[in-house]
Amino acid sequence: YIKVSGRWRYLYRAIDRDGNLLDSMLSEYRDKHAARRFSRRLLDSAGQKPLRLTTDRHPACTKAIRGVVGRKVLHRQNQYLNNRMEQSHRPIKQRYYPMLGFRNFESASRFCTAFDELCNYLRVSPTHGKHVPASHRRELFSGRWSALMTELAA
């Protein structure tokens, strides 16, 4: 949840098994319609249905996922299985708390989307469980950072 104009808003985020961000959306409400809109948006960007989905136990997620992807997709709802997704909220929360919230919804939505995209772009992660040495991660990060700076300077 993120506070916007003194009210709590819900941040939908989807990540794959390697922790890469697939999509994010800030919603004014956490209901079936918002969950369905995010699920459709996620399927449109991914282009294919996933084999399994892991969410929290909110009833709106269950109804929306069943309506969008059907019953052939394994939908897991467990308190501990979504820890990876919950931990992916940490960078945005660390940036959000010193700001003391947002004043309007549009700026909050733009910030969350841009921040998530930037973190995902700069993130150097192991692929499919393989270990990447720290020196190689530093090289990849510095290369991505310099490419981003030249892109922004143009």
N, CA, C and O atoms as a DFTB+ gen file, in Angstrom:
616 C
 N C O
     1  1       0.826      -1.184       0.000
     2  2       0.000       0.000       0.000
     3  2       0.865       1.241       0.000
     4  3       1.952       1.252       0.578
     5  1       0.377       2.295      -0.655
     6  2       1.084       3.567      -0.721
     7  2       0.081       4.669      -0.407
     8  3      -1.053       4.647      -0.885
     9  1       0.509       5.627       0.399
    10  2      -0.392       6.704       0.796
    11  2      -0.350       7.822      -0.240
    12  3       0.714       8.350      -0.564
    13  1      -1.533       8.174      -0.755
    14  2      -1.681       9.239      -1.735
    15  2      -2.776      10.168      -1.230
    16  3      -3.909       9.734      -1.021
    17  1      -2.450      11.433      -1.036
    18  2      -3.395      12.435      -0.522
    19  2      -4.037      11.983       0.783
    20  3      -5.223      12.222       1.010
    21  1      -3.272      11.343       1.624
    22  2      -3.771      10.909       2.923
    23  2      -4.586       9.630       2.901
    24  3      -5.086       9.210       3.945
    25  1      -4.737       8.995       1.746
    26  2      -5.505       7.753       1.635
    27  2      -4.602       6.647       1.107
    28  3      -3.705       6.893       0.300
    29  1      -4.848       5.434       1.568
    30  2      -4.036       4.297       1.142
    31  2      -4.501       3.796      -0.215
    32  3      -5.694       3.585      -0.433
    33  1      -3.548       3.605      -1.131
    34  2      -3.804       3.061      -2.465
    35  2      -3.003       1.779      -2.613
    36  3      -1.994       1.583      -1.935
    37  1      -3.461       0.905      -3.506
    38  2      -2.836      -0.409      -3.631
    39  2      -1.929      -0.465      -4.852
    40  3      -2.306      -0.027      -5.939
    41  1      -0.735      -1.003      -4.664
    42  2       0.229      -1.166      -5.748
    43  2       0.253      -2.628      -6.172
    44  3       0.733      -3.491      -5.436
    45  1      -0.269      -2.898      -7.364
    46  2      -0.204      -4.244      -7.935
    47  2       1.142      -4.393      -8.620
    48  3       1.559      -3.507      -9.365
    49  1       1.827      -5.503      -8.377
    50  2       3.104      -5.787      -9.022
    51  2       3.144      -7.253      -9.399
    52  3       2.617      -8.106      -8.686
    53  1       3.777      -7.536     -10.528
    54  2       3.950      -8.925     -10.966
    55  2       5.419      -9.132     -11.297
    56  3       6.027      -8.342     -12.019
    57  1       5.983     -10.220     -10.753
    58  2       7.368     -10.564     -11.036
    59  2       7.415     -12.016     -11.487
    60  3       6.517     -12.804     -11.188
    61  1       8.478     -12.359     -12.211
    62  2       8.639     -13.749     -12.622
    63  2       9.449     -14.498     -11.569
    64  3       9.772     -13.945     -10.518
    65  1       9.772     -15.748     -11.850
    66  2      10.436     -16.569     -10.835
    67  2      11.863     -16.113     -10.551
    68  3      12.423     -16.456      -9.510
    69  1      12.461     -15.344     -11.464
    70  2      13.804     -14.819     -11.234
    71  2      13.791     -13.462     -10.541
    72  3      14.849     -12.912     -10.237
    73  1      12.601     -12.919     -10.287
    74  2      12.496     -11.635      -9.610
    75  2      12.437     -10.446     -10.539
    76  3      12.464      -9.305     -10.077
    77  1      12.358     -10.681     -11.844
    78  2      12.266      -9.582     -12.802
    79  2      10.849      -9.035     -12.824
    80  3       9.876      -9.789     -12.793
    81  1      10.745      -7.726     -12.878
    82  2       9.444      -7.076     -12.892
    83  2       8.762      -7.300     -14.238
    84  3       9.355      -7.057     -15.288
    85  1       7.520      -7.762     -14.203
    86  2       6.740      -7.932     -15.424
    87  2       5.832      -6.740     -15.660
    88  3       5.738      -6.243     -16.783
    89  1       5.159      -6.274     -14.610
    90  2       4.252      -5.142     -14.737
    91  2       3.927      -4.612     -13.352
    92  3       4.031      -5.332     -12.359
    93  1       3.532      -3.345     -13.293
    94  2       3.077      -2.760     -12.036
    95  2       1.962      -1.771     -12.340
    96  3       1.912      -1.183     -13.420
    97  1       1.073      -1.599     -11.374
    98  2      -0.059      -0.697     -11.554
    99  2      -0.510      -0.203     -10.188
   100  3      -0.703      -0.998      -9.268
   101  1      -0.677       1.100     -10.056
   102  2      -1.208       1.685      -8.836
   103  2      -2.708       1.858      -9.015
   104  3      -3.159       2.413     -10.018
   105  1      -3.474       1.388      -8.051
   106  2      -4.929       1.427      -8.152
   107  2      -5.517       2.139      -6.943
   108  3      -5.000       2.037      -5.831
   109  1      -6.601       2.859      -7.178
   110  2      -7.274       3.540      -6.075
   111  2      -8.004       2.555      -5.184
   112  3      -8.216       2.822      -4.001
   113  1      -8.390       1.423      -5.740
   114  2      -9.153       0.442      -4.978
   115  2      -8.506      -0.933      -5.110
   116  3      -7.811      -1.224      -6.083
   117  1      -8.749      -1.754      -4.119
   118  2      -8.306      -3.149      -4.194
   119  2      -9.557      -4.012      -4.251
   120  3     -10.000      -4.564      -3.244
   121  1     -10.108      -4.114      -5.435
   122  2     -11.330      -4.885      -5.622
   123  2     -11.179      -5.785      -6.847
   124  3     -10.120      -5.842      -7.471
   125  1     -12.256      -6.480      -7.172
   126  2     -12.220      -7.433      -8.274
   127  2     -11.949      -6.747      -9.610
   128  3     -11.239      -7.293     -10.455
   129  1     -12.507      -5.558      -9.804
   130  2     -12.331      -4.862     -11.080
   131  2     -10.879      -4.422     -11.285
   132  3     -10.343      -4.541     -12.387
   133  1     -10.249      -3.918     -10.234
   134  2      -8.843      -3.510     -10.347
   135  2      -7.947      -4.724     -10.564
   136  3      -7.020      -4.674     -11.374
   137  1      -8.214      -5.806      -9.852
   138  2      -7.417      -7.026     -10.019
   139  2      -7.607      -7.606     -11.417
   140  3      -6.650      -8.096     -12.017
   141  1      -8.816      -7.555     -11.936
   142  2      -9.075      -8.044     -13.291
   143  2      -8.365      -7.172     -14.327
   144  3      -7.791      -7.685     -15.288
   145  1      -8.407      -5.845     -14.127
   146  2      -7.737      -4.936     -15.056
   147  2      -6.228      -5.200     -15.075
   148  3      -5.609      -5.209     -16.139
   149  1      -5.645      -5.414     -13.899
   150  2      -4.214      -5.700     -13.837
   151  2      -3.899      -7.052     -14.468
   152  3      -2.896      -7.182     -15.170
   153  1      -4.731      -8.054     -14.233
   154  2      -4.500      -9.383     -14.812
   155  2      -4.560      -9.334     -16.332
   156  3      -3.729      -9.943     -17.005
   157  1      -5.531      -8.618     -16.876
   158  2      -5.628      -8.491     -18.338
   159  2      -4.426      -7.742     -18.907
   160  3      -3.870      -8.117     -19.939
   161  1      -4.045      -6.682     -18.215
   162  2      -2.895      -5.897     -18.658
   163  2      -1.622      -6.737     -18.639
   164  3      -0.783      -6.630     -19.533
   165  1      -1.488      -7.563     -17.622
   166  2      -0.323      -8.438     -17.507
   167  2      -0.306      -9.484     -18.615
   168  3       0.743      -9.743     -19.205
   169  1      -1.452     -10.083     -18.903
   170  2      -1.518     -11.078     -19.981
   171  2      -1.250     -10.453     -21.340
   172  3      -0.608     -11.069     -22.190
   173  1      -1.740      -9.225     -21.555
   174  2      -1.482      -8.548     -22.826
   175  2       0.004      -8.268     -23.015
   176  3       0.531      -8.413     -24.119
   177  1       0.678      -7.871     -21.945
   178  2       2.105      -7.570     -22.079
   179  2       2.944      -8.842     -22.169
   180  3       3.963      -8.858     -22.861
   181  1       2.534      -9.907     -21.482
   182  2       3.297     -11.161     -21.508
   183  2       3.051     -11.937     -22.794
   184  3       3.967     -12.568     -23.321
   185  1       1.835     -11.897     -23.301
   186  2       1.528     -12.591     -24.540
   187  2       1.135     -14.046     -24.376
   188  3       0.683     -14.666     -25.339
   189  1       1.292     -14.606     -23.197
   190  2       0.915     -16.000     -22.964
   191  2       0.484     -16.171     -21.514
   192  3       0.854     -15.389     -20.640
   193  1      -0.302     -17.207     -21.284
   194  2      -0.764     -17.486     -19.928
   195  2       0.348     -18.164     -19.129
   196  3       1.085     -18.990     -19.668
   197  1       0.468     -17.824     -17.870
   198  2       1.488     -18.481     -17.045
   199  2       1.052     -19.888     -16.656
   200  3      -0.121     -20.240     -16.774
   201  1       1.996     -20.677     -16.198
   202  2       1.674     -22.015     -15.705
   203  2       1.108     -21.957     -14.298
   204  3       0.223     -22.735     -13.945
   205  1       1.623     -21.028     -13.490
   206  2       1.124     -20.876     -12.127
   207  2       1.258     -19.420     -11.691
   208  3       2.133     -18.688     -12.154
   209  1       0.369     -19.028     -10.795
   210  2       0.357     -17.689     -10.218
   211  2       0.352     -17.813      -8.708
   212  3      -0.281     -18.714      -8.157
   213  1       1.048     -16.923      -8.042
   214  2       1.060     -16.903      -6.592
   215  2       0.603     -15.531      -6.135
   216  3       1.185     -14.518      -6.523
   217  1      -0.430     -15.491      -5.318
   218  2      -0.946     -14.234      -4.785
   219  2      -1.185     -14.386      -3.294
   220  3      -1.026     -15.464      -2.722
   221  1      -1.574     -13.270      -2.679
   222  2      -1.985     -13.363      -1.292
   223  2      -3.422     -13.880      -1.254
   224  3      -3.988     -14.231      -2.289
   225  1      -3.988     -13.923      -0.097
   226  2      -5.309     -14.549       0.039
   227  2      -6.473     -13.585      -0.130
   228  3      -7.581     -13.875       0.320
   229  1      -6.248     -12.470      -0.757
   230  2      -7.340     -11.516      -0.948
   231  2      -8.363     -12.106      -1.914
   232  3      -7.987     -12.574      -2.989
   233  1      -9.649     -12.095      -1.554
   234  2     -10.658     -12.746      -2.409
   235  2     -10.811     -12.113      -3.789
   236  3     -11.205     -12.796      -4.735
   237  1     -10.512     -10.834      -3.922
   238  2     -10.641     -10.186      -5.230
   239  2      -9.656     -10.772      -6.234
   240  3      -9.970     -10.884      -7.419
   241  1      -8.474     -11.143      -5.770
   242  2      -7.469     -11.722      -6.676
   243  2      -7.940     -13.057      -7.224
   244  3      -7.774     -13.340      -8.410
   245  1      -8.525     -13.874      -6.366
   246  2      -8.989     -15.192      -6.794
   247  2     -10.051     -15.075      -7.873
   248  3      -9.971     -15.753      -8.897
   249  1     -11.039     -14.227      -7.656
   250  2     -12.123     -14.066      -8.626
   251  2     -11.610     -13.493      -9.942
   252  3     -12.022     -13.931     -11.016
   253  1     -10.718     -12.520      -9.861
   254  2     -10.203     -11.901     -11.081
   255  2      -9.346     -12.873     -11.886
   256  3      -9.463     -12.940     -13.110
   257  1      -8.496     -13.618     -11.208
   258  2      -7.612     -14.553     -11.914
   259  2      -8.412     -15.668     -12.560
   260  3      -8.138     -16.045     -13.699
   261  1      -9.386     -16.194     -11.859
   262  2     -10.236     -17.242     -12.448
   263  2     -10.994     -16.713     -13.654
   264  3     -11.198     -17.439     -14.627
   265  1     -11.413     -15.451     -13.599
   266  2     -12.146     -14.875     -14.717
   267  2     -11.278     -14.578     -15.925
   268  3     -11.759     -14.638     -17.057
   269  1     -10.017     -14.261     -15.711
   270  2      -9.143     -13.857     -16.815
   271  2      -8.363     -15.032     -17.396
   272  3      -8.352     -15.217     -18.613
   273  1      -7.714     -15.827     -16.554
   274  2      -6.858     -16.899     -17.068
   275  2      -7.518     -18.265     -17.036
   276  3      -7.023     -19.197     -17.669
   277  1      -8.608     -18.408     -16.323
   278  2      -9.305     -19.687     -16.282
   279  2      -8.808     -20.595     -15.182
   280  3      -7.986     -20.201     -14.354
   281  1      -9.310     -21.808     -15.179
   282  2      -8.986     -22.753     -14.111
   283  2      -7.793     -23.655     -14.418
   284  3      -7.354     -24.411     -13.551
   285  1      -7.264     -23.584     -15.636
   286  2      -6.132     -24.449     -15.982
   287  2      -4.818     -23.952     -15.385
   288  3      -3.861     -24.718     -15.269
   289  1      -4.768     -22.690     -15.010
   290  2      -3.569     -22.122     -14.400
   291  2      -3.603     -22.419     -12.907
   292  3      -4.615     -22.188     -12.245
   293  1      -2.499     -22.930     -12.381
   294  2      -2.408     -23.226     -10.956
   295  2      -2.296     -21.913     -10.188
   296  3      -1.324     -21.175     -10.346
   297  1      -3.286     -21.630      -9.363
   298  2      -3.297     -20.406      -8.557
   299  2      -2.989     -20.777      -7.115
   300  3      -3.809     -21.383      -6.426
   301  1      -1.788     -20.402      -6.669
   302  2      -1.362     -20.731      -5.312
   303  2      -1.592     -19.525      -4.410
   304  3      -1.197     -18.404      -4.729
   305  1      -2.236     -19.780      -3.280
   306  2      -2.468     -18.735      -2.290
   307  2      -1.925     -19.233      -0.964
   308  3      -2.551     -20.040      -0.276
   309  1      -0.769     -18.744      -0.628
   310  2      -0.140     -19.173       0.598
   311  2       0.562     -17.980       1.207
   312  3       1.090     -17.123       0.498
   313  1       0.562     -17.934       2.504
   314  2       1.151     -16.813       3.214
   315  2       2.646     -16.688       2.939
   316  3       3.179     -15.578       2.940
   317  1       3.323     -17.793       2.707
   318  2       4.774     -17.763       2.589
   319  2       5.277     -17.850       1.155
   320  3       6.444     -17.551       0.901
   321  1       4.437     -18.246       0.221
   322  2       4.893     -18.391      -1.155
   323  2       5.085     -17.055      -1.861
   324  3       5.828     -16.980      -2.839
   325  1       4.429     -15.999      -1.385
   326  2       4.553     -14.711      -2.058
   327  2       5.598     -13.810      -1.400
   328  3       5.573     -12.595      -1.598
   329  1       6.518     -14.389      -0.621
   330  2       7.547     -13.579       0.031
   331  2       8.443     -12.857      -0.972
   332  3       8.857     -11.725      -0.724
   333  1       8.743     -13.491      -2.092
   334  2       9.587     -12.846      -3.104
   335  2       8.915     -11.588      -3.637
   336  3       9.574     -10.569      -3.843
   337  1       7.623     -11.656      -3.859
   338  2       6.903     -10.500      -4.355
   339  2       6.810      -9.422      -3.286
   340  3       6.955      -8.236      -3.583
   341  1       6.569      -9.824      -2.049
   342  2       6.497      -8.849      -0.965
   343  2       7.846      -8.158      -0.770
   344  3       7.887      -6.961      -0.483
   345  1       8.937      -8.887      -0.921
   346  2      10.258      -8.286      -0.763
   347  2      10.611      -7.376      -1.937
   348  3      11.464      -6.499      -1.797
   349  1       9.974      -7.566      -3.084
   350  2      10.258      -6.687      -4.211
   351  2       9.644      -5.305      -4.003
   352  3       9.962      -4.370      -4.738
   353  1       8.763      -5.167      -3.002
   354  2       8.211      -3.860      -2.651
   355  2       9.208      -3.022      -1.844
   356  3       9.047      -1.807      -1.729
   357  1      10.219      -3.660      -1.295
   358  2      11.121      -2.981      -0.364
   359  2      11.781      -1.726      -0.945
   360  3      11.772      -0.698      -0.267
   361  1      12.355      -1.743      -2.163
   362  2      13.002      -0.517      -2.662
   363  2      12.039       0.655      -2.807
   364  3      12.400       1.794      -2.510
   365  1      10.829       0.387      -3.256
   366  2       9.886       1.492      -3.424
   367  2       9.438       2.033      -2.069
   368  3       9.211       3.234      -1.926
   369  1       9.312       1.162      -1.084
   370  2       8.953       1.617       0.263
   371  2      10.086       2.448       0.865
   372  3       9.823       3.446       1.535
   373  1      11.344       2.053       0.636
   374  2      12.466       2.814       1.172
   375  2      12.534       4.208       0.564
   376  3      12.948       5.154       1.234
   377  1      12.141       4.344      -0.670
   378  2      12.128       5.662      -1.312
   379  2      10.889       6.451      -0.929
   380  3      10.925       7.679      -0.857
   381  1       9.798       5.750      -0.684
   382  2       8.513       6.376      -0.421
   383  2       8.438       6.995       0.980
   384  3       7.911       8.097       1.131
   385  1       8.950       6.318       1.994
   386  2       8.805       6.788       3.373
   387  2       9.418       8.166       3.615
   388  3       8.773       8.984       4.272
   389  1      10.625       8.479       3.124
   390  2      11.141       9.836       3.348
   391  2      10.330      10.922       2.650
   392  3      10.366      12.082       3.060
   393  1       9.595      10.553       1.596
   394  2       8.807      11.533       0.856
   395  2       7.500      11.870       1.560
   396  3       6.839      12.840       1.189
   397  1       7.114      11.096       2.562
   398  2       5.882      11.307       3.334
   399  2       4.634      11.252       2.466
   400  3       3.673      11.978       2.718
   401  1       4.638      10.426       1.479
   402  2       3.454      10.222       0.648
   403  2       3.464      11.088      -0.601
   404  3       4.404      11.843      -0.851
   405  1       2.402      10.960      -1.373
   406  2       2.254      11.715      -2.608
   407  2       1.037      12.618      -2.492
   408  3       0.132      12.353      -1.700
   409  1       1.016      13.688      -3.286
   410  2      -0.117      14.611      -3.215
   411  2      -1.237      14.257      -4.180
   412  3      -2.410      14.464      -3.868
   413  1      -0.890      13.726      -5.349
   414  2      -1.965      13.317      -6.252
   415  2      -1.671      11.948      -6.851
   416  3      -0.530      11.487      -6.878
   417  1      -2.725      11.321      -7.323
   418  2      -2.661       9.935      -7.771
   419  2      -1.809       9.777      -9.025
   420  3      -1.058       8.809      -9.142
   421  1      -1.918      10.719      -9.966
   422  2      -1.186      10.600     -11.227
   423  2       0.325      10.632     -11.006
   424  3       1.060       9.844     -11.601
   425  1       0.788      11.545     -10.148
   426  2       2.231      11.603      -9.898
   427  2       2.708      10.356      -9.160
   428  3       3.815       9.879      -9.408
   429  1       1.893       9.829      -8.265
   430  2       2.255       8.596      -7.559
   431  2       2.341       7.431      -8.533
   432  3       3.258       6.614      -8.451
   433  1       1.392       7.355      -9.452
   434  2       1.390       6.278     -10.434
   435  2       2.607       6.372     -11.353
   436  3       3.251       5.362     -11.638
   437  1       2.921       7.588     -11.819
   438  2       4.095       7.775     -12.677
   439  2       5.379       7.429     -11.934
   440  3       6.269       6.784     -12.488
   441  1       5.473       7.861     -10.669
   442  2       6.670       7.566      -9.887
   443  2       6.846       6.065      -9.705
   444  3       7.941       5.540      -9.907
   445  1       5.781       5.374      -9.326
   446  2       5.881       3.930      -9.076
   447  2       6.278       3.177     -10.338
   448  3       7.113       2.274     -10.288
   449  1       5.686       3.545     -11.461
   450  2       6.014       2.879     -12.722
   451  2       7.464       3.152     -13.121
   452  3       8.201       2.228     -13.467
   453  1       7.869       4.417     -13.073
   454  2       9.233       4.767     -13.470
   455  2      10.262       4.165     -12.520
   456  3      11.300       3.672     -12.961
   457  1       9.983       4.201     -11.230
   458  2      10.921       3.654     -10.250
   459  2      11.076       2.153     -10.428
   460  3      12.189       1.630     -10.375
   461  1       9.960       1.457     -10.638
   462  2      10.024       0.013     -10.855
   463  2      10.787      -0.333     -12.128
   464  3      11.592      -1.263     -12.141
   465  1      10.533       0.415     -13.196
   466  2      11.233       0.154     -14.455
   467  2      12.732       0.410     -14.315
   468  3      13.546      -0.367     -14.815
   469  1      13.097       1.497     -13.638
   470  2      14.511       1.812     -13.459
   471  2      15.206       0.756     -12.605
   472  3      16.304       0.309     -12.939
   473  1      14.575       0.362     -11.516
   474  2      15.170      -0.677     -10.660
   475  2      15.317      -1.994     -11.413
   476  3      16.314      -2.699     -11.257
   477  1      14.325      -2.319     -12.223
   478  2      14.391      -3.557     -12.998
   479  2      15.491      -3.485     -14.058
   480  3      16.170      -4.478     -14.320
   481  1      15.664      -2.310     -14.668
   482  2      16.700      -2.145     -15.691
   483  2      18.097      -2.251     -15.090
   484  3      18.981      -2.885     -15.667
   485  1      18.293      -1.633     -13.933
   486  2      19.617      -1.620     -13.315
   487  2      19.911      -2.880     -12.513
   488  3      21.050      -3.089     -12.095
   489  1      18.927      -3.704     -12.294
   490  2      19.085      -4.903     -11.479
   491  2      19.926      -5.940     -12.217
   492  3      19.605      -6.335     -13.337
   493  1      20.978      -6.362     -11.589
   494  2      21.821      -7.419     -12.139
   495  2      21.554      -8.653     -11.299
   496  3      21.931      -8.712     -10.129
   497  1      20.911      -9.622     -11.891
   498  2      20.492     -10.781     -11.108
   499  2      20.979     -12.066     -11.757
   500  3      21.249     -12.101     -12.957
   501  1      21.087     -13.103     -10.973
   502  2      21.419     -14.404     -11.556
   503  2      20.266     -14.904     -12.420
   504  3      19.099     -14.680     -12.100
   505  1      20.598     -15.574     -13.503
   506  2      19.561     -16.103     -14.376
   507  2      19.349     -17.573     -14.079
   508  3      20.288     -18.369     -14.109
   509  1      18.129     -17.917     -13.798
   510  2      17.727     -19.302     -13.537
   511  2      18.565     -19.954     -12.438
   512  3      18.969     -21.111     -12.558
   513  1      18.819     -19.203     -11.373
   514  2      19.485     -19.764     -10.211
   515  2      20.995     -19.870     -10.310
   516  3      21.628     -20.409      -9.401
   517  1      21.594     -19.371     -11.391
   518  2      23.049     -19.438     -11.527
   519  2      23.693     -18.291     -10.753
   520  3      23.156     -17.184     -10.714
   521  1      24.826     -18.553     -10.149
   522  2      25.548     -17.538      -9.390
   523  2      26.308     -16.620     -10.339
   524  3      26.968     -17.083     -11.268
   525  1      26.209     -15.314     -10.097
   526  2      26.959     -14.328     -10.862
   527  2      27.945     -13.670      -9.902
   528  3      27.524     -13.100      -8.896
   529  1      29.246     -13.732     -10.185
   530  2      30.228     -13.126      -9.283
   531  2      30.016     -11.621      -9.140
   532  3      29.492     -10.972     -10.045
   533  1      30.426     -11.077      -8.004
   534  2      30.229      -9.656      -7.720
   535  2      30.947      -8.775      -8.734
   536  3      30.419      -7.731      -9.117
   537  1      32.123      -9.166      -9.173
   538  2      32.858      -8.358     -10.154
   539  2      32.091      -8.279     -11.473
   540  3      32.053      -7.224     -12.107
   541  1      31.489      -9.374     -11.882
   542  2      30.700      -9.380     -13.119
   543  2      29.424      -8.548     -12.950
   544  3      29.012      -7.851     -13.878
   545  1      28.803      -8.616     -11.781
   546  2      27.611      -7.801     -11.518
   547  2      27.952      -6.318     -11.568
   548  3      27.177      -5.521     -12.096
   549  1      29.122      -5.936     -11.015
   550  2      29.548      -4.531     -11.059
   551  2      29.770      -4.078     -12.495
   552  3      29.387      -2.965     -12.858
   553  1      30.381      -4.922     -13.315
   554  2      30.607      -4.577     -14.720
   555  2      29.280      -4.390     -15.453
   556  3      29.113      -3.430     -16.206
   557  1      28.348      -5.299     -15.235
   558  2      27.041      -5.185     -15.881
   559  2      26.307      -3.931     -15.427
   560  3      25.715      -3.221     -16.240
   561  1      26.350      -3.664     -14.127
   562  2      25.666      -2.488     -13.599
   563  2      26.272      -1.206     -14.153
   564  3      25.541      -0.310     -14.574
   565  1      27.602      -1.108     -14.159
   566  2      28.234       0.118     -14.655
   567  2      27.975       0.297     -16.148
   568  3      27.815       1.426     -16.612
   569  1      27.932      -0.784     -16.899
   570  2      27.592      -0.682     -18.315
   571  2      26.166      -0.208     -18.532
   572  3      25.912       0.630     -19.397
   573  1      25.248      -0.733     -17.762
   574  2      23.849      -0.303     -17.876
   575  2      23.683       1.137     -17.420
   576  3      22.918       1.899     -18.012
   577  1      24.405       1.511     -16.362
   578  2      24.304       2.875     -15.846
   579  2      24.834       3.874     -16.873
   580  3      24.202       4.905     -17.102
   581  1      25.972       3.593     -17.492
   582  2      26.523       4.515     -18.490
   583  2      25.619       4.587     -19.721
   584  3      25.465       5.656     -20.311
   585  1      25.024       3.467     -20.112
   586  2      24.085       3.487     -21.241
   587  2      22.856       4.327     -20.913
   588  3      22.346       5.052     -21.767
   589  1      22.390       4.226     -19.688
   590  2      21.235       5.021     -19.271
   591  2      21.580       6.503     -19.253
   592  3      20.772       7.326     -19.685
   593  1      22.759       6.859     -18.763
   594  2      23.163       8.266     -18.704
   595  2      23.330       8.855     -20.102
   596  3      22.946      10.003     -20.328
   597  1      23.887       8.104     -21.041
   598  2      24.007       8.612     -22.407
   599  2      22.633       8.747     -23.058
   600  3      22.409       9.660     -23.852
   601  1      21.723       7.849     -22.726
   602  2      20.358       7.941     -23.263
   603  2      19.640       9.168     -22.718
   604  3      18.936       9.859     -23.454
   605  1      19.818       9.435     -21.438
   606  2      19.165      10.597     -20.832
   607  2      19.800      11.906     -21.279
   608  3      19.121      12.931     -21.338
   609  1      21.089      11.887     -21.594
   610  2      21.774      13.102     -22.036
   611  2      21.372      13.489     -23.456
   612  3      21.448      14.666     -23.811
   613  1      20.955      12.545     -24.261
   614  2      20.608      12.817     -25.663
   615  2      19.297      13.539     -25.810
   616  3      18.876      13.835     -26.928
